[in-house]
Amino acid sequence: MTTATMIAFAAAEAEHHGNVALETFWYGAVALVVFAFLGIVTLSYRNVANRHAPKAEAYARTHPAPTREGHGH
């Protein structure tokens, strides 16, 4: 194959591609939507421990904290 033939094939191949930025736009759009959804799910768990403070206090009163002497370590 000569250099001129290779350049002609390369030029012909390059003509078939469209705008790469528009072709790959949807990958970024889908990733943005997925990460936004996961961020909302993560933020929905903020301050969950304080929502159940009376239950936690009642449990702490009935179940005292274990001491270090009884573990055998």
ChimeraX commands (.cxc) that place a marker at each C-alpha (Angstrom):
marker #1 position 0.00,0.00,0.00 radius 0.5
marker #1 position 1.35,3.38,-0.90 radius 0.5
marker #1 position 1.29,6.46,1.27 radius 0.5
marker #1 position -1.28,8.13,-0.99 radius 0.5
marker #1 position -3.62,5.14,-0.69 radius 0.5
marker #1 position -3.29,5.10,3.10 radius 0.5
marker #1 position -4.06,8.83,3.29 radius 0.5
marker #1 position -7.10,8.31,1.07 radius 0.5
marker #1 position -8.37,5.48,3.29 radius 0.5
marker #1 position -7.79,7.57,6.41 radius 0.5
marker #1 position -9.66,10.52,4.91 radius 0.5
marker #1 position -12.57,8.30,3.84 radius 0.5
marker #1 position -12.75,6.74,7.28 radius 0.5
marker #1 position -12.71,10.12,9.00 radius 0.5
marker #1 position -15.73,11.30,7.01 radius 0.5
marker #1 position -18.03,8.66,8.51 radius 0.5
marker #1 position -17.76,9.94,12.06 radius 0.5
marker #1 position -20.09,12.61,13.34 radius 0.5
marker #1 position -19.65,14.93,16.26 radius 0.5
marker #1 position -18.08,12.80,18.98 radius 0.5
marker #1 position -19.15,15.23,21.71 radius 0.5
marker #1 position -22.81,14.79,20.77 radius 0.5
marker #1 position -22.47,11.01,20.50 radius 0.5
marker #1 position -21.03,10.72,24.03 radius 0.5
marker #1 position -23.22,13.39,25.65 radius 0.5
marker #1 position -25.72,10.82,26.90 radius 0.5
marker #1 position -23.11,8.90,28.89 radius 0.5
marker #1 position -22.43,12.01,30.93 radius 0.5
marker #1 position -26.13,12.85,31.22 radius 0.5
marker #1 position -26.97,9.38,32.53 radius 0.5
marker #1 position -24.03,9.47,34.95 radius 0.5
marker #1 position -25.16,12.89,36.22 radius 0.5
marker #1 position -28.69,11.63,36.85 radius 0.5
marker #1 position -27.44,8.49,38.63 radius 0.5
marker #1 position -25.04,10.42,40.86 radius 0.5
marker #1 position -27.71,13.01,41.66 radius 0.5
marker #1 position -30.11,10.25,42.66 radius 0.5
marker #1 position -27.46,8.59,44.85 radius 0.5
marker #1 position -26.68,11.96,46.44 radius 0.5
marker #1 position -30.35,12.47,47.29 radius 0.5
marker #1 position -30.51,8.98,48.81 radius 0.5
marker #1 position -27.39,9.72,50.86 radius 0.5
marker #1 position -28.74,13.05,52.09 radius 0.5
marker #1 position -32.02,11.42,53.08 radius 0.5
marker #1 position -30.16,9.51,55.82 radius 0.5
marker #1 position -28.88,12.67,57.51 radius 0.5
marker #1 position -29.78,13.03,61.19 radius 0.5
marker #1 position -31.55,9.65,61.36 radius 0.5
marker #1 position -30.11,8.88,64.79 radius 0.5
marker #1 position -31.71,11.98,66.29 radius 0.5
marker #1 position -35.14,11.05,64.95 radius 0.5
marker #1 position -35.21,8.09,67.30 radius 0.5
marker #1 position -33.62,9.64,70.37 radius 0.5
marker #1 position -36.33,8.50,72.87 radius 0.5
marker #1 position -35.96,4.88,71.74 radius 0.5
marker #1 position -32.17,5.09,72.00 radius 0.5
marker #1 position -32.34,6.58,75.49 radius 0.5
marker #1 position -34.77,3.88,76.65 radius 0.5
marker #1 position -32.50,1.16,75.26 radius 0.5
marker #1 position -29.45,2.70,76.95 radius 0.5
marker #1 position -31.25,2.75,80.31 radius 0.5
marker #1 position -32.21,-0.94,80.10 radius 0.5
marker #1 position -28.90,-2.17,78.61 radius 0.5
marker #1 position -25.91,-0.72,80.48 radius 0.5
marker #1 position -22.58,-0.39,78.68 radius 0.5
marker #1 position -20.28,-3.40,79.08 radius 0.5
marker #1 position -17.17,-3.03,81.22 radius 0.5
marker #1 position -13.64,-3.68,80.00 radius 0.5
marker #1 position -12.88,-6.30,82.69 radius 0.5
marker #1 position -15.27,-8.94,81.43 radius 0.5
marker #1 position -13.87,-9.36,77.93 radius 0.5
marker #1 position -10.79,-11.44,78.69 radius 0.5
marker #1 position -8.50,-9.61,76.30 radius 0.5
marker link #1:1,2 radius 0.2
marker link #1:2,3 radius 0.2
marker link #1:3,4 radius 0.2
marker link #1:4,5 radius 0.2
marker link #1:5,6 radius 0.2
marker link #1:6,7 radius 0.2
marker link #1:7,8 radius 0.2
marker link #1:8,9 radius 0.2
marker link #1:9,10 radius 0.2
marker link #1:10,11 radius 0.2
marker link #1:11,12 radius 0.2
marker link #1:12,13 radius 0.2
marker link #1:13,14 radius 0.2
marker link #1:14,15 radius 0.2
marker link #1:15,16 radius 0.2
marker link #1:16,17 radius 0.2
marker link #1:17,18 radius 0.2
marker link #1:18,19 radius 0.2
marker link #1:19,20 radius 0.2
marker link #1:20,21 radius 0.2
marker link #1:21,22 radius 0.2
marker link #1:22,23 radius 0.2
marker link #1:23,24 radius 0.2
marker link #1:24,25 radius 0.2
marker link #1:25,26 radius 0.2
marker link #1:26,27 radius 0.2
marker link #1:27,28 radius 0.2
marker link #1:28,29 radius 0.2
marker link #1:29,30 radius 0.2
marker link #1:30,31 radius 0.2
marker link #1:31,32 radius 0.2
marker link #1:32,33 radius 0.2
marker link #1:33,34 radius 0.2
marker link #1:34,35 radius 0.2
marker link #1:35,36 radius 0.2
marker link #1:36,37 radius 0.2
marker link #1:37,38 radius 0.2
marker link #1:38,39 radius 0.2
marker link #1:39,40 radius 0.2
marker link #1:40,41 radius 0.2
marker link #1:41,42 radius 0.2
marker link #1:42,43 radius 0.2
marker link #1:43,44 radius 0.2
marker link #1:44,45 radius 0.2
marker link #1:45,46 radius 0.2
marker link #1:46,47 radius 0.2
marker link #1:47,48 radius 0.2
marker link #1:48,49 radius 0.2
marker link #1:49,50 radius 0.2
marker link #1:50,51 radius 0.2
marker link #1:51,52 radius 0.2
marker link #1:52,53 radius 0.2
marker link #1:53,54 radius 0.2
marker link #1:54,55 radius 0.2
marker link #1:55,56 radius 0.2
marker link #1:56,57 radius 0.2
marker link #1:57,58 radius 0.2
marker link #1:58,59 radius 0.2
marker link #1:59,60 radius 0.2
marker link #1:60,61 radius 0.2
marker link #1:61,62 radius 0.2
marker link #1:62,63 radius 0.2
marker link #1:63,64 radius 0.2
marker link #1:64,65 radius 0.2
marker link #1:65,66 radius 0.2
marker link #1:66,67 radius 0.2
marker link #1:67,68 radius 0.2
marker link #1:68,69 radius 0.2
marker link #1:69,70 radius 0.2
marker link #1:70,71 radius 0.2
marker link #1:71,72 radius 0.2
marker link #1:72,73 radius 0.2
view
